[in-house]
């Protein structure tokens, strides 16, 4: 079920895509402004710690070069997340071929209340990060997309190249594993 905000976002994105295809460069800028921050957050949650801006830029370059293949079956942001995730996987494979180990750190938490709040938030973030590190790659990606990005199971399935049912199962298993770890 699509809510009114998602419908409005889809309408705006559709209009911007149409304008960009008609040659309006400002529309491309507006698309980047609407989605760059979410892509950067998603990259960080996938464990990317270096060159996030470059990854986001590469995502938009790839998206704009393939914009004719965007069918609007899903939201533009879902499509962009799918492209970015593939780029991250490609980067990891390339680094593995070159023999570089990659450190994956899925959580970067920040809190600005006071010293005690910061300490509690950091401890909680460390515990959640520890729990997430124990998840399978698929469970971690589903968890990030569902909990931290608020994506629907349909979107998650599309981003991960899976089914909605599989996304639900991975999410359920991830939540159970995280809860078990946090209660230990």
N, C-alpha and C positions, 0 to 999 in steps of 0.2 A: 504494500500500500504506500503510495507516494503522498507525502503531506504537502500543504500549500507552499511552504518554503522551498521544497525541492522542485515543485512545479514552476515556481517563479524563477528559481535559479536556472532550470532547464530552458525556460523561455528566454531569459537574458542571454545565456550562453549561445542558444540557437541564433538569436538575433546578431550577436557579435560575430559568430562564425560566418553568417551570411554577409555581413558587412566586410569582413576580412577577405572573403572570397571575391567580393566586388572591388577589392583594391584599397580599402580603407585601412591604412597601417595603424591608426589609432585603435581600431578594434582589437588588433593583436596585442597592443599594449594593455588594453583593458582586460583581456583574457589572462595575460600574465599577472597583472595586479590582483585579479580575483582568485588565482589559484596557486601562486608561487609560495606563499607562506605555508599553506597546507602541504604542498609537495616537500618543502624543506623539513617540516615536522615529521612527515611520513618517512623521509629518508633517514632522519635521526633515529626514529623508532625501529627502522630496519637494521640499525647498527652502523650506518655510515657516519664516520666522524671527520673525514677530510673531504674537501672539495665539494661540499654540499651545494654551493651556489652553481658550480660547474655542472653537477648532476641535474639540478633543476633546469638550467639552461639547455642542456642536452635533451632533456625530456621535452621541452617546448619546441626545440628544433625538430626533433623526430615527429612530434605531434603535428606541427604546422606543415611539414613535408608530406604527411600522410592524412591530412585533414579530410580529403575526399573519401577515405575509407571509414570515417566516423559516421556510424549509422544512427546515432542518437537512441539506440536500444537501451542504453544506460546513460547516466549523467556524464558530462564532459569530465568532471573530476574523477569519476571512476575510471574512465578511459585513460586519463593522465596518470593515475596511480598505477594502472596496469603497465603502461609504457615505462614508468620510472622503476617499477619492480623488476622488469626485464633488464633494464640497464644496470641495476644493482647486481643482479645475478650474473650478467655478462662481465661486469667488473671483477666480481669475486672469482669467476672462472679464469679470467685472464691473469689475475694475481696468483691464483693457485698454480697455473701453468708456469709462471715465472718463479715459483718457489717461495713466494712471500706468504707468511702466515698472517691471518687477519684476526684481529681482536674484535669480538662482537660485544658491544655494550648497548643494550636495547633501551636503557632508561637514562634520561638526563633531566633530573628534576630540579626545579628552582622554586624557592618560596621566599617572600620578602617581608614577613610580618615582624618577628623579633628573633633574638638569638635562640630561644627555646623552641619556637615554632620551626625555625630553620633546622635545628638539630633533629626534631621529631620528624619533619618532612624528609630530611636526608636519610634517617634511619629507615623510615617506611619505604622510601624509594629503593634503598639498598636491598631490603627484604623482598620487595616485588621484583627487582632486577634479578636477584638470586633465584627466585621462583621461576621467572621467565627463562633464565639460562638453562633450566632443567627441562624445558618444553622441547618438543621436536620443532624443527624449522617451520613446518606447516602450522602446528598449534600456535607458535609464537606469532606468525604472520596473521593468522585469523584473530588471535587475541588483540593484537595491535589495531587491526582494522575495525574490529567490533567495539572494543572498550575505549581506545584512545582516539579513534577517528570517527566513531559513531556510524559506521557504514552498515547498510542492510546486508542480510545474508545473500541476497541476490547480487549485490555489488561485490561482496567478498568473493563469491563463487566466480564471477566474471574476472576479477582482478587476478585471482589465483589459478584460473583455468580449471575450475572444479565444478561441483554441483552444489546447490543450496543445501541439500541433505548432508553432504560431506562437510560443508562449512559449519553446519549446526553441530555435527558430531565432534569435529575438531575443537570448536568453541567450548562445548560442554566438557570435553576431556581436559582442555586447558584450564578452565575455571576450577574444575575439581582438583587438578594437580596444584594450581596456585594456592587454593584454599588449604589443601593438606600441608603444603610447605609452610604457609604462614601460621598455621596452628601448631606446628611442631616446636 
